[in-house]
Amino acid sequence: MKKILLPTDFSENAYNAIAYAIKAFKDEECTFYLLNTYTPVLYDSEYILYNSTQPNLAEAYKKNSLTGLRKVERKINRDFKNPNHHFEKISAFNLLIDEIRVQVKSKEIDLVVMGTQGATGAEEILIGTNSVHAINKLKAPLLMIPSDYEYHPPVNILFPTDFELDFIAAQLEPIFNLGEKHTAKFNILHVYFGKDLDEKQEKNKKNLGKILEDTPHQFYTIENKSVPKAIKKYQEQNEVDLLFMVNNKRSFFENLLFRPVVNKIGFHIKVPFMVIQSGKFN
């Protein structure tokens, strides 16, 4: 049974991400963990929470959190009654990303699905602070859903890579699992910066082709000055239902998401975005 963690702050954005996960895995038996974290706005570890004059403060936040989770579960049951799906509620006094890490480890979570929680722009969604922190810190596969994204089966999956990693099938299992359920095609995108692939990259590309040999796929090369611009250009010319990347901080992903300037403005996405970590497989 697949275990999927669904963080929620009870916003429409969060529920939209929950709805995506439920629809995407409608034919698979899953346990969904609805997670809400709370911290008092004026939280001070040495005073407010444990001050004798505020004995019920934490209990009040806990009560509100549990009430919100029950409402979300009732709404899910009204909208998506599915005998394949089981739900558990988790309310925790903690910071969101820290608690996600705790639950990923203790529950052996297969996938975390969350809204981007970013600001909307003209036809684009910005990944917010929580999502960037999640990409940095989580070991579990992470699927981010843009605000107001209308569900569409992930039939066309865009997979940008610089071929620096020697992939193994087990590493890509999370995206293979999702793609297989929807008979998806994988479009592997390499961004050309004026330098041909070296021997190692060519070997890794060939290996990736072997891993995908029983899966519909095609390799593409786009010449551009940046990976985000190349991704945007590809999406303008081709249908994309989901963007998938492996977080290899040492090169490709570091250049894409973790430069200081990019960190400040976020990364623009218009479709669901799945990220898996490379380190756990090395």
N, C-alpha and C positions, 0 to 999 in steps of 0.2 A: 504493500500500500504506500502510495506517495504521500510524503509529509510536506505541506506547504504552509509557510508562515505569512500571515496577512496583517501587517501593522496598520492601525487605523487611528486617526485623531477625530473620527466621526464627521469628517468633511465629505462633501460630494466628490472631491478629488480622490480621497481614499476609497470611497465606495465604488467609484468607477474602476479602480485597480482591482478591487475584490471581485467585481462583476466580470472583469476580463479573465481573471484566473479561473473562476467557476465555469465560464463558457469554454475556455480553451481546453479544460480538462474534464469536460462534461461526460465523456465516455470512460473515464478512468476512476478507479476507486481511490479516493483521497481522504486524508484527514487534514482539514484546514484549521490552523491555530489563529484565532482572532486576537491580536495583541494591542493593548492600549497601555501606554506609559503615562505617568503623571508626576509632576513636581510642582509644589506650590510656587506661585509666581514670585513670592518674596522669600523663597527658600534660603535658609542659612543653616548649615549643618550644626552649628554650635549654639543656635539660639531658637529659631522659630519652631522647627519641627519638634524639638524635644523640650521646649520651654513648658514649665508646669502650668503656665497660664493659657496654653494653647493645646490642651490634651486631645482635643477631637479634630484638630486640623487635618492630620493625615487620614483619619477615618472618613472625613467628609470628602476628601479627594478620591479615596478608594471607593466610596459609595457611588459617587458620580461616574467614576470610570466603569464600574460594574454595570450600572444602569445603562450607560451608553452602549456597552458591549451586548447587553441583552436586546436592546433596540435594534442593533445592527443584525444580530442573529435572526430576530423575528422578520426583519425586512428581507433578508436572504431567503428565508423559508417561504415567504410570500412570493418572491420574484423567481426563485430558482429551486423549487423543491426537486431534489435529486437523490434517489436511494443510494447512489454511489458515493455520496459526499457526507462526511461526518465533521462536526464542528466542536472545537473546544475553545473556551474563553480564557485569556490570560490578562490579568490586570497587575501592573508592577510599578512600584515606586522606583523609578530609575530614568536615566537619560535614554532616549530611543535607541540609538545605535548600540550603546552598551548592553541594553536588554536584548536586542536582537542577537547579539553575539552570544549571550548566555543561553538563549533559547535554541539557537542553531546547534550549539554543542550538546545541551541536555536532551533535546528532542530528536537529535540527528536529522535536522531539517534538510530536505532535498532541494528546496527552492524558496526564495524570499520574493514576494511580489508586493510592490509598493508604488504609490503615485509619485510623480517627480517632485511635487510640492514646490514647483518653481513658478516664477511670474510669467504671465502670458505676454507674448509679443505678437507682432504682425505675422500671422500664419506660422508661428514657431513657439516652442515651449522651452523654457530654460530649466535645466536641472538645478534644483535648489541645494542648499547646504547639506541637508540630511542625506540626499542621494549621493552627493560627492563623497561625503564621509563614509557612506555605506560601501561605495566602490573601493575606497581606500582600505577599509578595515575588515570587511566580511570575507570569510572563506567560502561560504555557500554561494551557489549561483544566484544571481540577482536579476530580477525582471522588473523594469521600471515602465510605468504606463503614463503617458502624457495626460494632462488634465483635459477633460472633454473629448478624449479620443473615443470614437465610435468603434465598437468591436468589429474586427474583420479577421477571419481565420488566417493564421500566419502561413500563407501559401508561398509567398516570395520572401525569402530570407537573405538579407545582405550581410556578408561576412568579410569585412575588411581585414587584411593581414599583411604583414611585411615579410612573412615566411621565415622569421628569425627563430620560431619555435618548431621543434620536431614533435608534432602532435601525435597522440595515441588515441585510439577509438574511445577508451574509457573517459578521457578528458573531455571529449565532445558529446558524451552521452546525454547530458541535460538538454542540449539543443536538438540532438538527434531524436530524442524521445518526443519532444514537442513537434518537431517537423514531421515525424512519421505519422503522428495522429492526424495530420492535415495534408498528407501527400505533398509536402513542400518541396520547392526547388531551392538549392543553395547557390547563390551568386557570390563567388569569391572575388573580392576586389583588391588589386594591388595598385598602390599609387606610385607612379614613376617620377623620380626626382632627377632624371638625367644620368642615372647610374644603373647598369644592368645588374640582375641578380647574380650574386657570387655562387660558388660551388655549393656551399652549405644551403643557401636559400633555394637553389634549384633542386637539391635533394629533398628538402622539406616540402617543397611544392609538389614534387612527384609523390611523396609519401602521403600527402593530404589527398591527392587524387585517388590513391589506392584505397584510403579509408572511405572515401565517398563513392567508390566505384558502383555500388548498388543503390546509390541515391542520386536523383536528378541534380545535376550541378553544372556550372559553367564558370570558367575563369575569365576575368576582365582586367584590363590595365587602363588606368586613366592618368594622363600627365597633368600634374597640378603642383602648386606651391605648398599646399597644406592638405592634410588628410580630411579635416572637416569640410573644406571646400570641395574636395573630390567626392565625398559622400553626398554632399548637397547636389552637386552636378549630376551624379548618378541617379539620385532620386527624382530629379527634374525630368530625366529622360526615360526612367523605368519605374514600374510599379514596385514598391517595397512595402511589405506588411510588418516586418520586424528587422531590427538592426541587431546583429550579434557580434560581440568581440571577446577576445581573451585578454585579460589584464596582464600584460607583460611590462611592468613598470620600467624595466631596464632600457627599453627602447621605444617601440611603437606607441604604447599606451601613455608612457611618460610624456612623449612629445605631444600627444593628442589632448590629454586632459589635465596634466599635472603641472604645467608651466604656470608660474604665478599669475600672469595676466589672464590666462584662460580660466584659472581657478576662480578669479574674481567675477567673471562675466558668465560662467557656466558654459555648457555645451548645448547647442541648439539641436533639438530632436523633434520630429513630428510623428514618429511611430514608436511602438514599444521597443525597448532597448534592453537586451539581455547581456549580462557580463558574467564570465566565469574567471576564476583566478588561475594563473599558470603555476604558481609556486607549489601548490599542494600536489601537483603531478610530477614535479621535477625530482 
